[in-house]
């Protein structure tokens, strides 16, 4: 019984939140990795692209709510998602036309594009705060829980409760759908193959009659869609605050690099590695240990390895270790 | 078919191509020879749109094609291969070939979702064509191998195969023979001759192997220091004083070494 309680507590406080967070990071990292593989630079504006997309979704959600539209137990934001995606596709295509295309034509070095993307990041940052303000916005509605802690306790007779929030369930379902669609697209369609070819060998792709501008455009569209989905899921799960999205840049980049930049599978694996590490290292293990260990060994302290305030340090450490010992990442992406 | 007028390509102070003018006759296999650093590959890169020229003009069948991007030139039937074979390493040899013809209907997002049937038909035709090309090049057995894992010579064949996937008009081959063994080189030579005769491809070939040039090329153009030094049949070129001084002196020695 004690052991079962320990497992339930672990699932409730570590596994479920980390899985949802991991799925969100994975979607974010996929966007970063696609840009790196095809446009060949690290897009620092990705966090703020997510913020912009989520902001569009929040605004559309409020609009729908004002009109009295609702999805019942599901969050209305799911209905607003396409609006956000379209708005963000418009935004990134505009940025590409106005900013990146110029540097592409110059065949600018990746490091220059990185700096350019930092510029874009600051502009987007300002735009988002200008439109929606720097504060926390709550836009989640619908049912709170798929499975409540009390229901679970009554159901099983255990001391520990297990709660699954609706947003966590939705995160997983939506992430799986997005990833399946993406992989089908990259591997089975001609456009996807052109993208892979372009990422594999740019010179040869050009000489095979592949139109680079079209590949770039499709890449931006996919990245925009992924960014909005990732941002919205994160916002539903936690809350929407522009600055948080800027901060997400670090774990997202860590995920993409840990998995191997340019490798979509790597981005997904990396997302979960980072999420699990972060949650496990900042979790107070006292409860679980008390269940598992004999009474005399039960810990007095919280047994929290790192305060949650320092959670970004975890991404940093993992990033450092990977860059030192395996710079191409778990799935042998391009070396950084 | 291709006319190059007074082409310059400077990298900083270095004049890689320094006023080259030449013309390529339709239906010919033109050999381009010259010492290392003569500007042959740079000339290819400028003609093929990989590098913008500093000055000068390139026309194809009377149409100005100077500075057009490689993918548009591709659609006009101008193709090239690389000195070091390029391939899409993570795709199979067959997929590599099927990548080639640009402007397939599967390239638009609309068709990806709503034109599945048309794409499937096109892919079937392409697949058949790719298999035919692999057969022609005697590498059918490699169809499902990852292109990154086949040998260097086989990659060169694959490059040649790429040009056969579309109706090319003119193909620039950059040292097809480099690092390739005799037997494979003969296979490549056969393929070039057949493509020239049966399909009317025009070829421009950069090559250092004189036997290969002798077998395939007429006329031969010799470049040195970014300029065209001489043009004519191989025999004329070999007899040209300037050419012997700039290039063939060492070239002939190479030939003896190969023969020995």
Boltz contact constraints between the chains, C-beta under 6 A:
constraints:
  - contact:
      token1: [A, 189]
      token2: [B, 106]
      max_distance: 6.0
  - contact:
      token1: [A, 189]
      token2: [B, 112]
      max_distance: 6.0
  - contact:
      token1: [A, 190]
      token2: [B, 104]
      max_distance: 6.0
  - contact:
      token1: [A, 190]
      token2: [B, 106]
      max_distance: 6.0
  - contact:
      token1: [A, 190]
      token2: [B, 107]
      max_distance: 6.0
  - contact:
      token1: [A, 191]
      token2: [B, 107]
      max_distance: 6.0
  - contact:
      token1: [A, 191]
      token2: [B, 112]
      max_distance: 6.0
  - contact:
      token1: [A, 197]
      token2: [B, 88]
      max_distance: 6.0
  - contact:
      token1: [A, 197]
      token2: [B, 99]
      max_distance: 6.0
  - contact:
      token1: [A, 200]
      token2: [B, 88]
      max_distance: 6.0
  - contact:
      token1: [A, 200]
      token2: [B, 90]
      max_distance: 6.0
  - contact:
      token1: [A, 201]
      token2: [B, 86]
      max_distance: 6.0
  - contact:
      token1: [A, 201]
      token2: [B, 88]
      max_distance: 6.0
  - contact:
      token1: [A, 204]
      token2: [B, 86]
      max_distance: 6.0
  - contact:
      token1: [A, 206]
      token2: [B, 70]
      max_distance: 6.0
  - contact:
      token1: [A, 206]
      token2: [B, 71]
      max_distance: 6.0
  - contact:
      token1: [A, 207]
      token2: [B, 70]
      max_distance: 6.0
  - contact:
      token1: [A, 208]
      token2: [B, 99]
      max_distance: 6.0
  - contact:
      token1: [A, 208]
      token2: [B, 100]
      max_distance: 6.0
  - contact:
      token1: [A, 209]
      token2: [B, 71]
      max_distance: 6.0
  - contact:
      token1: [A, 209]
      token2: [B, 74]
      max_distance: 6.0
  - contact:
      token1: [A, 209]
      token2: [B, 75]
      max_distance: 6.0
  - contact:
      token1: [A, 209]
      token2: [B, 102]
      max_distance: 6.0
  - contact:
      token1: [A, 210]
      token2: [B, 102]
      max_distance: 6.0
  - contact:
      token1: [A, 211]
      token2: [B, 71]
      max_distance: 6.0
